[in-house]
Amino acid sequence: MTVILMVAFTSAALAHGIAGNRYFPGTLTFDDPAVADEAFLPIYSRLEHPTTEGGDATDDALTVSVGRLLTPTLEIGGDTTWIHRQRDGFSTRNGLSSTHVLMKTLLYKNDPHETLISGSFIAGIGGLGGKGVGSGGPYTLQPSVTFGKGFGDLPDQLRWLWPFAIAGAIALEFPINSPTKTILYGLSEGQSRYGYVHNKDVLHWAFAVEFSTLYLTSRFTGGSPKEEPLNQLVPLIEFPVDTTITGGNFISAATMNPGLSYVGIVYQIAAEAIVPLNNRGGRGVGVTAGLELFLDDLMPSLFGKPVFGK
């Protein structure tokens, strides 16, 4: 642990999420392992899914998030999500789904082995969400770890694996206040009623398989990179899972999200399908897309360096 902390305080600042020849894209369903000045404006998603009150709903969601470097290895940020919910036989409902603040630090970086590991502490702000979209829940705390590992360090015999990488995250979200009041849909058309729901712990865990097209071009020369591995397509598949823990039971909602990211100098744009892997994961195929801005490159006069330090 001492070694990891020393690395965290001595490593240089990350540009976008790069370790050696590897660019780890900003994933759409879980946090990526980079600390950086960045903004997602916004992430859009659409999916039909079962609700806790019974029946299915279709959500159109917009998530906006921003991060700012306090030091070269410490980021502060936040996000908020707005939902437009439609259900057969009920009126359309709109409202905030969740709002979080985040503190994130780089724990380990290794360029030759294309590795990043970060730790985060996320606080969910209770009471802000719209009860009509099943939110307005409790204050929560969420410690998490995110990682990325590229395979470009494998021996020549496994050269075909060099373009691949894996990234992932694991976080336990737990409430810190009593049961909260929300809207429970009634049995008749257009009716609803209020009730109390018991707050539960949720384990968020996810991983992604990523493919760097840099390794297929003349830009890749082996060894240390001569330039940042930007201006490339990154095909990937994300596998996010939310596991609710209640009464010793574990109930999961899982999807598979195949898609493409394109990374430029000042932005990344990504789009993915949402393919449910079980009934709780959704009904039919959904879609998600997002635009990420690299604020340090886009507005260097404002974000060219961390708030504290160089």
Secondary structure, 3 states (H helix, E strand, C coil): CHHHHHHHHHCCCCCCCEECCEECCCCCCCCCCCCCCEEEEEEEEEEEEECCCCCEEEEEEEEEEEEEEEECCEEEEEEEEEEEEECCCCCCEEEEEEEEEEEEEEEEEECCCCEEEEEEEEEECCCCCCHHHCCCCCCEEEEEEEEEEECCCCCHHHHHHCCEEEEEEEEEEEECCCCEEEEEECCCCCCEEEEEECCCEEEEEEEEEEECHHHHCCCCCCCCCCCCCCCEEEEEEEEEEEEEEECCEEEEEEEEEEEEEEECCCEEEEEEEEEECCHHHCEEEEEEEEEEEEHHHHCHHHHCCCCCCC
